[in-house]
């Protein structure tokens, strides 16, 4: 997921997306343990996407605190 896409989503949508991405990552990791994936770089991309979402959520929380 790209930064531009993440910034367009609302905070609630980001929270839901974060939970979905985490669930997908756990399933992907489990499947890779059982039988190796063709392209393990997908796991890295998923982790980075999760980190981008978390970063945006943290940024929004900090902005909300400074604006109130």
N, CA and C atoms as an extended XYZ file, in Angstrom:
204
Properties=species:S:1:pos:R:3:atomname:S:1:resname:S:1:resid:I:1 pbc="F F F"
N         0.838       -1.169        0.000 N   UNK     1
C         0.000        0.000        0.000 CA  UNK     1
C         0.893        1.244        0.000 C   UNK     1
N         0.573        2.187       -0.836 N   UNK     2
C         1.400        3.378       -0.986 CA  UNK     2
C         1.008        4.453        0.016 C   UNK     2
N         1.929        5.356        0.271 N   UNK     3
C         1.696        6.439        1.227 CA  UNK     3
C         0.497        7.289        0.834 C   UNK     3
N         0.342        7.560       -0.451 N   UNK     4
C        -0.763        8.382       -0.922 CA  UNK     4
C        -2.104        7.718       -0.620 C   UNK     4
N        -2.162        6.406       -0.806 N   UNK     5
C        -3.388        5.664       -0.532 CA  UNK     5
C        -3.720        5.695        0.955 C   UNK     5
N        -2.713        5.586        1.774 N   UNK     6
C        -2.911        5.559        3.221 CA  UNK     6
C        -3.419        6.910        3.717 C   UNK     6
N        -2.871        7.987        3.188 N   UNK     7
C        -3.268        9.326        3.632 CA  UNK     7
C        -4.706        9.662        3.270 C   UNK     7
N        -5.244        9.032        2.235 N   UNK     8
C        -6.619        9.294        1.810 CA  UNK     8
C        -7.646        8.631        2.716 C   UNK     8
N        -7.263        7.586        3.436 N   UNK     9
C        -8.199        6.854        4.282 CA  UNK     9
C        -8.446        7.591        5.594 C   UNK     9
N        -9.628        7.357        6.167 N   UNK    10
C        -9.932        7.931        7.468 CA  UNK    10
C        -9.247        7.105        8.548 C   UNK    10
N        -9.230        7.619        9.759 N   UNK    11
C        -8.577        6.924       10.866 CA  UNK    11
C        -9.252        5.583       11.151 C   UNK    11
N       -10.576        5.554       11.090 N   UNK    12
C       -11.300        4.303       11.328 CA  UNK    12
C       -10.975        3.269       10.260 C   UNK    12
N       -10.926        3.725        9.011 N   UNK    13
C       -10.582        2.814        7.919 CA  UNK    13
C        -9.157        2.285        8.070 C   UNK    13
N        -8.255        3.143        8.533 N   UNK    14
C        -6.875        2.703        8.747 CA  UNK    14
C        -6.796        1.641        9.840 C   UNK    14
N        -7.554        1.824       10.901 N   UNK    15
C        -7.550        0.833       11.985 CA  UNK    15
C        -8.057       -0.511       11.496 C   UNK    15
N        -9.124       -0.484       10.719 N   UNK    16
C        -9.651       -1.735       10.158 CA  UNK    16
C        -8.649       -2.361        9.200 C   UNK    16
N        -8.040       -1.548        8.377 N   UNK    17
C        -7.066       -2.038        7.405 CA  UNK    17
C        -5.858       -2.648        8.103 C   UNK    17
N        -5.441       -2.024        9.220 N   UNK    18
C        -4.312       -2.537        9.988 CA  UNK    18
C        -4.613       -3.932       10.519 C   UNK    18
N        -5.802       -4.118       11.063 N   UNK    19
C        -6.182       -5.439       11.578 CA  UNK    19
C        -6.216       -6.478       10.461 C   UNK    19
N        -6.763       -6.096        9.309 N   UNK    20
C        -6.809       -7.022        8.170 CA  UNK    20
C        -5.400       -7.395        7.699 C   UNK    20
N        -4.539       -6.400        7.595 N   UNK    21
C        -3.176       -6.646        7.130 CA  UNK    21
C        -2.416       -7.549        8.101 C   UNK    21
N        -2.608       -7.325        9.392 N   UNK    22
C        -1.948       -8.168       10.396 CA  UNK    22
C        -2.429       -9.610       10.298 C   UNK    22
N        -3.750       -9.793       10.132 N   UNK    23
C        -4.292      -11.149        9.998 CA  UNK    23
C        -3.725      -11.839        8.763 C   UNK    23
N        -3.665      -11.112        7.658 N   UNK    24
C        -3.119      -11.675        6.430 CA  UNK    24
C        -1.648      -12.045        6.597 C   UNK    24
N        -0.903      -11.193        7.296 N   UNK    25
C         0.517      -11.460        7.505 CA  UNK    25
C         0.718      -12.717        8.350 C   UNK    25
N        -0.082      -12.879        9.400 N   UNK    26
C         0.040      -14.061       10.258 CA  UNK    26
C        -0.255      -15.327        9.454 C   UNK    26
N        -1.307      -15.290        8.637 N   UNK    27
C        -1.643      -16.443        7.801 CA  UNK    27
C        -0.532      -16.734        6.799 C   UNK    27
N         0.001      -15.657        6.207 N   UNK    28
C         1.075      -15.809        5.230 CA  UNK    28
C         2.305      -16.433        5.881 C   UNK    28
N         2.630      -15.983        7.077 N   UNK    29
C         3.791      -16.491        7.792 CA  UNK    29
C         3.605      -17.971        8.150 C   UNK    29
N         2.408      -18.321        8.578 N   UNK    30
C         2.115      -19.714        8.932 CA  UNK    30
C         2.223      -20.611        7.699 C   UNK    30
N         1.645      -20.159        6.594 N   UNK    31
C         1.715      -20.944        5.357 CA  UNK    31
C         3.147      -21.095        4.875 C   UNK    31
N         3.952      -20.084        5.049 N   UNK    32
C         5.356      -20.145        4.634 CA  UNK    32
C         6.132      -21.136        5.507 C   UNK    32
N         5.754      -21.245        6.761 N   UNK    33
C         6.415      -22.200        7.651 CA  UNK    33
C         6.117      -23.630        7.223 C   UNK    33
N         4.882      -23.874        6.822 N   UNK    34
C         4.465      -25.218        6.428 CA  UNK    34
C         5.058      -25.592        5.074 C   UNK    34
N         4.870      -24.726        4.104 N   UNK    35
C         5.457      -24.975        2.787 CA  UNK    35
C         5.990      -23.644        2.250 C   UNK    35
N         7.251      -23.620        1.859 N   UNK    36
C         7.878      -22.364        1.421 CA  UNK    36
C         7.111      -21.685        0.278 C   UNK    36
N         7.065      -20.366        0.361 N   UNK    37
C         6.394      -19.581       -0.673 CA  UNK    37
C         7.293      -19.456       -1.898 C   UNK    37
N         6.658      -19.213       -3.046 N   UNK    38
C         7.428      -18.977       -4.269 CA  UNK    38
C         8.189      -17.666       -4.172 C   UNK    38
N         7.543      -16.654       -3.582 N   UNK    39
C         8.147      -15.335       -3.493 CA  UNK    39
C         8.051      -14.821       -2.047 C   UNK    39
N         9.042      -15.104       -1.211 N   UNK    40
C         8.995      -14.671        0.183 CA  UNK    40
C         9.104      -13.161        0.364 C   UNK    40
N         9.414      -12.424       -0.701 N   UNK    41
C         9.482      -10.962       -0.610 CA  UNK    41
C         8.108      -10.358       -0.331 C   UNK    41
N         7.052      -11.109       -0.597 N   UNK    42
C         5.702      -10.634       -0.299 CA  UNK    42
C         5.527      -10.419        1.202 C   UNK    42
N         6.187      -11.245        1.987 N   UNK    43
C         6.099      -11.093        3.441 CA  UNK    43
C         6.735       -9.760        3.860 C   UNK    43
N         7.856       -9.420        3.273 N   UNK    44
C         8.509       -8.159        3.602 CA  UNK    44
C         7.630       -6.975        3.198 C   UNK    44
N         7.016       -7.066        2.029 N   UNK    45
C         6.131       -5.999        1.577 CA  UNK    45
C         4.943       -5.836        2.523 C   UNK    45
N         4.413       -6.946        3.006 N   UNK    46
C         3.283       -6.904        3.931 CA  UNK    46
C         3.704       -6.244        5.238 C   UNK    46
N         4.876       -6.602        5.757 N   UNK    47
C         5.383       -5.990        6.997 CA  UNK    47
C         5.576       -4.493        6.830 C   UNK    47
N         6.097       -4.102        5.711 N   UNK    48
C         6.329       -2.673        5.466 CA  UNK    48
C         5.011       -1.915        5.329 C   UNK    48
N         4.018       -2.550        4.730 N   UNK    49
C         2.704       -1.928        4.628 CA  UNK    49
C         2.084       -1.715        6.000 C   UNK    49
N         2.246       -2.707        6.873 N   UNK    50
C         1.749       -2.596        8.243 CA  UNK    50
C         2.451       -1.451        8.951 C   UNK    50
N         3.746       -1.337        8.764 N   UNK    51
C         4.510       -0.263        9.404 CA  UNK    51
C         4.064        1.105        8.890 C   UNK    51
N         3.777        1.218        7.613 N   UNK    52
C         3.314        2.493        7.058 CA  UNK    52
C         1.978        2.914        7.679 C   UNK    52
N         1.086        1.949        7.831 N   UNK    53
C        -0.216        2.248        8.433 CA  UNK    53
C        -0.039        2.671        9.887 C   UNK    53
N         0.790        1.952       10.620 N   UNK    54
C         1.030        2.302       12.021 CA  UNK    54
C         1.644        3.689       12.146 C   UNK    54
N         2.547        4.024       11.250 N   UNK    55
C         3.184        5.339       11.266 CA  UNK    55
C         2.150        6.442       11.041 C   UNK    55
N         1.269        6.249       10.086 N   UNK    56
C         0.240        7.249        9.809 CA  UNK    56
C        -0.719        7.395       10.990 C   UNK    56
N        -1.086        6.283       11.622 N   UNK    57
C        -1.971        6.362       12.790 CA  UNK    57
C        -1.301        7.111       13.934 C   UNK    57
N        -0.033        6.847       14.167 N   UNK    58
C         0.708        7.537       15.219 CA  UNK    58
C         0.802        9.030       14.917 C   UNK    58
N         1.065        9.361       13.673 N   UNK    59
C         1.160       10.759       13.257 CA  UNK    59
C        -0.162       11.482       13.503 C   UNK    59
N        -1.273       10.836       13.175 N   UNK    60
C        -2.586       11.449       13.377 CA  UNK    60
C        -2.902       11.622       14.856 C   UNK    60
N        -2.522       10.664       15.671 N   UNK    61
C        -2.752       10.785       17.122 CA  UNK    61
C        -1.970       11.955       17.696 C   UNK    61
N        -0.733       12.110       17.272 N   UNK    62
C         0.097       13.226       17.756 CA  UNK    62
C        -0.485       14.564       17.317 C   UNK    62
N        -0.968       14.646       16.081 N   UNK    63
C        -1.573       15.868       15.591 CA  UNK    63
C        -2.837       16.217       16.367 C   UNK    63
N        -3.619       15.177       16.707 N   UNK    64
C        -4.847       15.399       17.452 CA  UNK    64
C        -4.531       15.924       18.854 C   UNK    64
N        -3.473       15.437       19.444 N   UNK    65
C        -3.089       15.887       20.795 CA  UNK    65
C        -2.586       17.328       20.782 C   UNK    65
N        -1.841       17.696       19.768 N   UNK    66
C        -1.303       19.055       19.707 CA  UNK    66
C        -2.369       20.070       19.330 C   UNK    66
N        -3.380       19.647       18.595 N   UNK    67
C        -4.445       20.563       18.179 CA  UNK    67
C        -5.516       20.767       19.234 C   UNK    67
N        -5.554       19.908       20.246 N   UNK    68
C        -6.592       20.079       21.261 CA  UNK    68
C        -6.143       20.850       22.443 C   UNK    68
